[in-house]
Amino acid sequence: MKIKPEHYAHMKNAIAALPREKVLLHKEALKDDPRVKDLEKRFREDLKYAAKLSPWVSETLYSYLNDTHIDTAMRSIVKDLKLA
């Protein structure tokens, strides 16, 4: 991954602080939404939003990463936190 370790840790900690039960309930609810085309990607984006990371991502990560790199980091975080 191209993301700096300290930035990865910041994202992971913010997402880990979310109430796990609510996160998992949200993921289940997304499965029933016919508008959701890519469940896993939508879930990762919702996690970033819920953790209030969107402004930080724009200000910090986009200076050296693109969406593909950020999504790769999010995939890893979801896996590490056993939210997949």
Summary of the structure (lengths in Angstrom):
residues: 84
radius of gyration: 12.5
end to end distance: 18.8
largest distance: 36.7
contacts: 217
relative contact order: 0.22
helix: 71%
strand: 0%
